[in-house]
Amino acid sequence: MIALNRLQVPPLPETPPASRKDLLGVSHSPGLAPMTNRTAWKWLENLGFEIRQVIPEHWIVTHPGTSSELHFYSDSELTQFAAHRAHRYAETFTREKP
């Protein structure tokens, strides 16, 4: 029983619905612990995203099977997206595959 509990994904924090000004959820969310950049990369890769660092402080995140590119211009933006909206986008991109 204890082994099963360790394998379960921890519940994700509830975030307010996306706004027109912050569709990717990259604005600072008070009260939510920030993710490290390394953890964010690992989380995004586990969700199926591909990450390319073009230049320092510029990352392009894509998901196989879509033509969408998400551009992030700071560690903070990348980690906020990974922590708060990435799972929703991954689900949407996976459903859209032919």
C-alpha positions as CSV (number, residue, x, y, z in Angstrom):
1,M,0.0,0.0,0.0
2,I,2.8,2.4,0.8
3,A,4.5,1.6,-2.5
4,L,1.4,2.5,-4.4
5,N,1.1,5.9,-2.6
6,R,4.7,6.7,-3.7
7,L,3.9,6.1,-7.4
8,Q,0.9,8.4,-7.5
9,V,1.3,11.8,-9.1
10,P,0.8,14.6,-6.4
11,P,-2.3,16.7,-7.0
12,L,-1.7,19.8,-9.0
13,P,-2.5,23.2,-7.4
14,E,-5.8,24.7,-8.5
15,T,-5.1,27.7,-10.7
16,P,-7.6,30.3,-11.8
17,P,-8.8,30.1,-15.4
18,A,-6.5,31.6,-18.0
19,S,-7.1,35.2,-18.8
20,R,-6.6,37.0,-22.1
21,K,-3.5,38.6,-20.7
22,D,-2.0,35.4,-19.4
23,L,-3.0,32.3,-21.4
24,L,0.1,30.4,-20.5
25,G,0.0,31.1,-16.8
26,V,3.4,32.7,-16.6
27,S,2.6,35.6,-14.4
28,H,3.7,35.3,-10.8
29,S,1.2,33.3,-8.7
30,P,1.6,34.2,-5.0
31,G,1.5,31.4,-2.5
32,L,2.6,28.7,-5.0
33,A,6.1,27.3,-4.6
34,P,8.3,28.0,-7.6
35,M,9.7,25.0,-9.5
36,T,13.4,24.9,-10.3
37,N,14.5,25.2,-13.9
38,R,15.7,21.6,-13.9
39,T,12.5,20.3,-12.5
40,A,10.5,22.3,-15.0
41,W,12.5,20.8,-17.9
42,K,11.9,17.3,-16.6
43,W,8.2,17.9,-16.0
44,L,7.8,19.3,-19.5
45,E,9.7,16.4,-21.1
46,N,7.5,13.9,-19.2
47,L,4.4,15.7,-20.6
48,G,5.8,15.2,-24.1
49,F,7.1,18.7,-24.8
50,E,10.4,19.3,-26.6
51,I,12.4,22.3,-25.3
52,R,15.1,24.2,-27.2
53,Q,17.1,27.0,-25.7
54,V,17.8,29.4,-28.6
55,I,19.9,31.9,-26.7
56,P,20.2,32.6,-23.0
57,E,16.8,33.5,-21.6
58,H,14.9,32.4,-24.7
59,W,13.3,28.9,-24.9
60,I,11.0,27.4,-27.6
61,V,8.7,24.7,-26.3
62,T,6.9,22.5,-28.8
63,H,4.7,19.4,-28.7
64,P,5.0,16.6,-31.3
65,G,2.2,16.6,-33.8
66,T,1.4,20.3,-33.5
67,S,2.7,23.3,-35.3
68,S,2.4,25.4,-32.1
69,E,5.5,27.0,-30.7
70,L,5.5,28.5,-27.2
71,H,8.3,31.1,-26.6
72,F,9.5,31.9,-23.1
73,Y,11.9,34.7,-22.2
74,S,12.9,34.0,-18.6
75,D,13.5,31.1,-16.2
76,S,10.5,32.4,-14.3
77,E,8.1,32.2,-17.3
78,L,9.3,28.7,-18.2
79,T,8.9,27.4,-14.7
80,Q,5.5,29.1,-14.1
81,F,4.2,27.5,-17.3
82,A,5.5,24.1,-16.3
83,A,4.0,24.3,-12.9
84,H,0.6,25.7,-13.7
85,R,-0.5,25.3,-17.3
86,A,1.7,22.7,-19.1
87,H,-0.4,19.7,-18.2
88,R,-3.5,21.4,-19.7
89,Y,-1.8,22.2,-22.9
90,A,-0.3,18.7,-23.1
91,E,-3.8,17.2,-22.8
92,T,-5.1,19.5,-25.5
93,F,-2.2,18.8,-27.9
94,T,-2.6,15.1,-27.3
95,R,-6.3,15.2,-28.1
96,E,-5.7,17.1,-31.3
97,K,-3.4,14.5,-32.8
98,P,-4.9,12.7,-35.9
